[in-house]
Amino acid sequence: MGMSVRTGMDALPESCVSMILSFTSPAEACRLSLVSSTFLSAAESDVLWARFLPPNHAGIISGSAAPVEFSSKKELFLRLCDRPLLVDGGRKSFKLERSAGTVSFILSARELSIKWSDDPTHWIWKTLPESSRFKEVAELRTIDRIEIEGSIETKALSPHTLYGAHLIFKVSDSAFGLDLMPFETSVEMGNWVRPGTARLQCPDQRKRCLESLLYANRSEMLRKHWETERDSRGGKAPGEREDGWMEVELGEFFIGEVGDGDGDGDGEVKMSLKQVKGYQLKGGLVVEGIEVRPKSPVH
């Protein structure tokens, strides 16, 4: 029985097998290459891997900050999975997820709208070549209101995919005021808005004495307000990334069929993190960007 099935597979034209494999995923295509010699040949073909690449991949590559060399579509696919491209003048990072070929982007701090970032008394722009993938990051000196916003066109993302938006950041050793109140987050597409709350830093016991001197009873009042708010709304907690930065989720959104006119796959996604209540001073936040990456594909 096994031999007859294998012979039948070998009898199929390679173009037919390539078409069959194109309805699977990159990971599944690699596994199916073990079925027969015809499947193996089809699983290496440019015809197949061109279908796994995003439709606009040629335009993305042409906007890369460095030349992209490849000898086959499969090699290009794997290159985009393993080594993200800096595109759009180095203001964005682009990569593919290996198992499904879904698209992800990181919007650099320069690509974001950071209120008062042009005023060096509040924000400064600095280079961190040892840790950041981008030329510049934004570091908060001191301010009483934080407003960070980013956006990306939905057509640049993968259809039928649930995405998460994540702020990539660090907190300096001299940071202050970032753990007093929750930050408000939101993700918006058209008339659809998902609000939430997040924290960038857990309360530090070492700083409580100093802050109590600066804010007196107000510090404890703000923390109690945060604890009540967090218990009722479930604020997101920060986590450490493999690249050494921290991240916190701003929200999630679903990309439907791009261009089908139903509203969930056309237009723009807007993401934000704000803290505009309380007016307490804060500083020491270092922003690298916002990552928009797949949480799961939907079949």
Phi, psi and omega in degrees: 000315180297321181293321181294322178295317181295319178297320179298320178296318180295336182283343181288142174297145181301323180297325178292317179295320178300320178295318178299313183294333181292344177270002176259208177240165176305318180294318180292323179297320178295321178292320181289345178296345179277351184293315183199170179294326178294317178295322179297315179296317180294325182288349177256356190285148176295329180301316180291309187288338173295329179282337177278338177283149178296148182305329183262021186296328180296318178293323179294316181296320181296336179267009181291145179288343179225152179301144178246114182255137178200153181251351179206163178295326178294318178298321177296316179303310182294326177298319181286339176280319188271331184227096181304147179264138167273123184231175180053053178069024180079011182267352178223155173241134184238139174206166176248149175272128193297316189289326184241348181076017180283154188269143170224152179227149165243123175270121182292165178302326178292337179275349182267165171259107180246112185298134180070015180288348177270002180251108184294350174285340181252312181232148172234150177257130184220162178257140175229069187297338181280345184225335184262144177280347182252163183294323184223151170233162180254130178242128179282125176273296175198137180194161179256352180223129177247128177221112181235126182226146176217162179209155177210144179288137182293333181292344177279349184256174184274135179289161178057041185224136174272124182248155170238143176252131186228129172283129177257125189205171168225160176239120183289162180296335182263015183297151178210150173077359184277345183251013184276324182221157177289154173266142176271133179240158174202150170233134188223134172225111182060236179272357181268128180226132174242106178274162177193187176226156180208161174233143181262345186207135175282145179306131183259120182299327183293334184267350186297322181296314180297316182293328179294329176288322182284319187250353182054224184291343183295326180300312180294324179297317180294320179295319179296322177297318180296314182300319177295316180296317182293319179297325184274333186242351176068067182293147179284143179257149179285159177216160181270139178266164178294335181276005177094350176274172173255160175212155173218139183283131177269341181152178179229160181205158183247131175262121179273220179274109183296128176087006181273356175082006183271358173096339182266355180236008180237149173105226191217145173254129178247137182230143181210155170224126184221150167219100186239005179255151175093324176060024175279147180290147178211156181195171176091006177275129177246120185253122174266322180166194175236126177262133174247108185225155181293141171264323177191145171279152178242120182261000000 
